[in-house]
Amino acid sequence: MANNVSVFRAIEDLKWSSAHTWSFIAFALGLLFEAYLVGIAPIATGWFSLPSYLTALTLIWPFLWLIVGLIFVGPLSDRFGRKRLFILTMSMYAVGIALFIITTLVMPNYVSLLITLAIMLAAAGGEMNVILTDMHEVMPRRHRSKAAFFLVNFINVGLMLVSFISLNTQLIGPFYQRLAIGIIGIVILIVLVISRMKMPESIRWLERKGRINDAIREVEKYYGVKLDPTSLPSAEVQVKSVMHPPLWFRFIVAVMMMTANDVGFGLLSYEVGPIYFSSQTAL
């Protein structure tokens, strides 16, 4: 099979199907679960009597491990495929959640909390880049922007969910709060596994790897579309020249936006709140 043809372009304008629905659920729950795990750290500052430096460590801990995941998992997904990397990250979630529940039931301690969060958040950080890439490779062109808009907002849903659970269990003690957070985490993970088993591998990734026949089989399996290998469109696309602002200007704008987000949202929600209003962290 010649590599100058494109399976991805042949299916880009498909109507929304069950494969797209399962992909949407998988991406949405992935982003939700990432935020859910990040939200555990501020809540956890109320589970132990900690000196101020350990409280600060707990609050920045999720973001350190998100960075680790971002660095290592993204390049691996380019080499081994999006779906295979999701299997890896979900396995890390399973190990982390299992340890979280076991230590909650047996002997909860600060070190075990940091270890379980590190495992799960490294997976979450790696997933984020893969999800943001894969959503553009899987979603049909006419729905791509809408899907991306709604998917990103599931980050907010994840934070709201862990806050809601914490708020409704804080009066009965840290043990039940940890247990409730762990059990809901298991439920999210189960649905995540089911949805990802029903979503296709990225057709664009298969195509870039030269695996055209595999891409055709994936389309037939998940989208129910028969493709004629001899009538596939050309992979060559004419790109129109577009004038962009200079790189230095785009860099400054990006830094300003990230700084505003970190100071306005991250600092107030994750640092100032838990330190100065510890009893109201969940709220």
N, C-alpha and C positions, 0 to 999 in steps of 0.2 A: 504494500500500500504506500503510495507516494505521500511524502510529508508536507507537500505544498497545498494540501486541502484542509478544510477546517470543519470539524464536527461541531465545534462550539458555535460557529456562525450559523450552522444549519438549524440549531435548536434555540437560538437566541430569542426568537419571537413566538415561542410556544405559548399556548394558553396556560393559565395557572392550573396545576395538577396536584394530586396527592403527594407527589415527590417534593413539590415546592412547599406544601403545607408542613410536611414532616421536617423539611430543612429549616423552615421558619421557626418551628417549635424548638428544634435543636439549637439554633443560634440564639433564640430568645432566652431559653433556659440557661445556656452557657453564660450569657452576659448577666443574667439575674443571679446565678450562682456565684459568679465572681464578686459582685457587689455584696451578696449575702455573707461571703467569707470575710471580706474586708470589714464589714460591719460588726463582726464578732469581736474584734480587738478592742474597740472602745467600750463595748459592753463588758468585756472580760476584766477591765480595770477595776470593776466593783466586786470581782470574785475573790480577790486576795488583798491582804494588807501589804501594800507595796511602797517602798521609798520612791521619792519623786523621779529618780533617774530610771528606775524600772518601769514606772508608769509611762514615762516618755518613750522608752524602748518599745513597750507594748503598742503604743499608738503609731510609731513609725514602722513597726515590724512588717505589716502587710505590704507596704509600698516597696520595701527592700526586696521582698521575695517576688513581687510582681515584676520588678525590673529583671531579676534573675531569669524568670520564665520568658520574658520578652526577648532577652538576649539569645537564649539557647533554643527555644522550641520553634520560633519562626523559621530559621534556616533549616531545621530538620524537616519541617512540613514541606518546604520547597524540594527537598531531596526525596522524601519517602511518601509524600501524599498527605492531603488534608485529613482524610478519614482515618488513616493509620495513626496520625498524631492525636486525633481525638480519642482513639482507643488507649493510647499511652496516658493522656491527661485524665481520662475517666478512671483508669486504674489507680493513678495517684490520688484522685478524689476518694476512691473506695478505701484505700489504705488509710488516708488521713481521717476520714469519717469514722472508720472502725476503731482507730486508736483514740479518737476523741470520745466516743461512746464508752469504750473500755475503761479509759482513765477516769471518766466521770463516775462510773459505777464502782470502780475499785479504789483508786487513790488519786483524786485530782490534785495537780500541782502546777506550779508556774512553768517549769521546764517542759513538761509534757505538752502544755498548751502551746508554747512557742514552737515545739517540734511539729505538732500536728498542723498548726497554721502555716508553717514554712512549707510543708509538703503540698498542702492544698493550694496555697497561694502561688507557689511556683508553677503549678499546673494551670491555675487561673490566668496568670500573666502570660503564659505561652499561648493559651487559648484565645486571648483577646485579639492578637494580631491575626491568628488563623481565621477566626470568625469574621473579622472585618474584611479580610481578603476573600474568603470563601463565599460570603454573602453576595459579593459582586460577580463571582464566577458561576453561581448556581441560580440566582433569581432571574426570571425572564426580564428582558430589557424594559418592557413597558411598565413593570412593577418594581423595578430595582430601586429607584429613589424613594418610593413610598415605603418599601420594606426596610431599607436602611434607616429611615427616619423613625419608624415605629420600633425597630429592634434596639436601637441605642437607648431608647427610653426604658427598656427593661432593666437597665442598670439602676434606675431610680426605684423600680419595683422591688428589686432585691434588697436595697437598703431599707425600704419601708417595711418589708416583710420581717427582717431580723429585728428591727426596732419594735414592730407590733408584737412579736413573740416575747421579746424581752420586757416590754411594758406590761404585758398581761401575766407575766410569771414572776416579776421581781418581788412581789409581796410574799410569795411562798418559798423564797430562798434560792440561792445560787445553784443548788443541786438540780432542782426541777427546771431552772432556767437553762442550764447546760444541756439537760436531757431533752428538753423540748426543741432546742436549737439543733441538736444532733439528729433527732428523729425526723424533723422536717427536712434536714439536709439529706437524709437517706431517701425520703420520698422524692425530692427534686432529682437526686442522682438516678433513681430507678426510671423516672420518666425521660431523663436525659439519655440514658442508655437505649431505651426503646426507640426514641425518635432518631437517634443517630444510626441505629441499625437499619432504619428504613429510608435514610437519605442517601443520595448517590455520592460517589467520589466526584471531585471537580473535573468536569469534562475538559475544561481549559488546561488544567494541570496535566492530565493524561496526554492531551494534544501536544503540549510543549515538550513532553518527554518522548514524543514520537510514537506513542502507543495508540495509534489511530484505531486499530481493530478493537482494542480494549475499550476505547471511548465509545465506539459504535455499540458494543455489547452492553455497556453501562446505560446508554440511552434506551435501548430496547428493553432492558430489565426494569428500569425505574420509571421511565417516561412512557413506555408502551408505544414507542414510535419506531417504525421500520425505516432505516436509512439505506439508500442505494449508494454503495461506496463509489460507484462510477459517476455519480451526479452531485457530489459534494461541492460546495462553493470553494473558491480559492481562499487560501489563508492570507494572501496579500491584501492589505488594506491601505488605501490612499489616505494619508494624514494631512489635513489642512494646517497650514502654518498659523499659529495663534500667538499674538503678542502678550507676553506676561510681564508683570512688574519685575524689576531687577531682583536678584536673589537676596541681596542684603536687606531690601525692603520687606520681602516676604518673611525673612528670618526674624526681623525685629517685630513684625506684627504677630508672628507665631509665639515668640517669647512673651510679649505683652499679654496675649490671650491666656497662655498657660500660667503666667504669674497671677493674673487676676483670678483665674479659677482656683489656684492653689491657696492664695491668700484669702479670697472671699469665701470659698467653700471648704477647702481642705483644712485650713488653719482653724476656722471657727467651729466646724463640725467635729473635727477629729482631735484637736489639741486644746483649744480654749474651753470648749464645752465640758469634756470629761475631767479636766483638771480643776476648773473653778466651779462647775455645777455638777459634781459627780453623781448626786442623787437623781438628777434629771437627764442623764445621758441618753437613755432609751427614748425619752420624749423629744 
